[in-house]
């Protein structure tokens, strides 16, 4: 391990080499205890590219079917978070923070990130999600250009051109993006993502962007040569082979999060481009991992595709044999030489509709003496049974029933109770995976909130529905929201909500609460009429104009809103010790 600090007198070349030795050891650990050499094969199977081994086979891509069937059952199609205060004095803070978090989920495209992470976890076994703030390639608060934490590093030194292109990463905002497992390096021997002493991320960046990135050391970035452009070369990790053949010139960066010293380090081409305090190591590393099949001893988990790949190959072979058997079952016969002219034989073998019933002229005393048909045994039914058994083995491996893969099971002799028991059992593994994704989502929000508390020093505004049912605009800062909370993923957020379902629910609410003196009748009618936008938006004009809450131009300060029982509830107020209470 590197034993030197930038603040001390040290040999930079030896310091960099020490880190590169650790990274090389981590790559060997991945190669030995993971299936990284097969990940490209697994991805090709998902794409339907089975290689030359199936050149003459009929392929049925169950890999694609099962992975595509698993993803929508696991990720959250409408992700939302409920924030619960751990202490009653944080109740008002929690209501505002919950609104902010759910806005961030939509603004940062977190749903897309989770979906891609689930897809990667199904194929390779692990879906890494990288967290950050402001800049995709490292946040340095000293380079902030305004009081809200945005830095200048999204633009280069020449003409201010952009050097970061990910739309999910916005200045002064927390973010989460999917990373390729091929690019992740962990120390040898560590099996738990929560106890890693460091983690490294291999990044390919255009040389020109690196040279213009103002966060990197000016002298060393000017020396960057690049060269990762056309094909695999000596010294280039094979796990980055997806970039082979690229015509642009890239350089390979090693972005290291050192937990032991709380450092953020970037190495490239034997040089240190950056070493600084890692301000994003709050509540753990800025990384989360979607892992469905943990390995009991090693960090690198087990791929779903690996588990059913033998059945996938067997299924291809069975269907190919069935095709061959079908062709062999076509009528075959022996005929006496010279008994049928070539023209008449061609007529007999023709597939044209008009020739099916054509008469065939032969030269023989009897037809029986000239032609002898060959009976072919048709074993298609045996192959069908083998195919069904193979597919049952695949479903057992994935924990899916036939209905859950999108195939309807016709009527059986099973009772409704038996069917329910089977359905509940088959849902256990899917529910476990959903729970894993929910934990990852909660951890992402938890870390995002730490970034908000620390870096959102500029006043922002959010719209809140008060306890009186009116809409209020609340101004706040990150420090004002700091508190102790639990993040809970709403389980219903994974279910699609259709317009028809919303209309039915609104009608039921109207029938239930119409005339209730405890219910705002104006709001109740607005709720019903809001569901008619698709039919005729003008129907909402049936409601008389009302003055609802404060106007957007006059937001209510958070401290005032927290004390108003009509806005954030009777338990609002600042926590003991002011707004600088420690956050969990």
Buried (B, 14 or more C-beta within 10 A) or exposed (E): EBEBEEEEEEEBEEBBBBBBEBBEEBBEBBBEBBBBEBBBBBBEBBEEEBEEEBEEBBBBBBBEBBBBBBBEBBBBEBBBBBBEBEBEBBBBBBBBBBBBBBEBBEEBBBBEBBBBBBBBBBBBBBBBBBBBBBBBBBBBBEBBEEEBBBBBBBBBBEEEEEBBEEEBBBBBBBBBBBBBBBBBBBBBEBBEBEEBBBBBBBBBBBBBBBBBBBBBBEEBBEEBEBBBBEEBEEEBBEBBEBBBEEEEBBBBBBBBBBBEBEBBBBBBBEBBBBBBEBBBBBBBBBBBBBBBBBBEEBBBBBBBBBBBBEBBBBBBBBBBBBBBBEEEBEEEEEBEEEBBEEEBBEBBEEEEEEEEEEEBEBEBEEEEEBBEEEEEEEBEEEBEEBBEEBBEBBBEBBBBBEEBBEEEEEEEEEEEEEBEEEEEEBBEBBBEBBEBBBBBBBBBBBBBBBBBBBBBEEBBEBBBBBBBBBEBBBBBBBBBBBBBBEBBBBEEBBEEEEEEEEBEEBEEBBEEBEEEEEBBEEBBBBBBBBBBEEEEEEBBEEEEEEEBBBEEEEBBEBBEBBBBEBBBBEBBBBBEEEBEBEBE
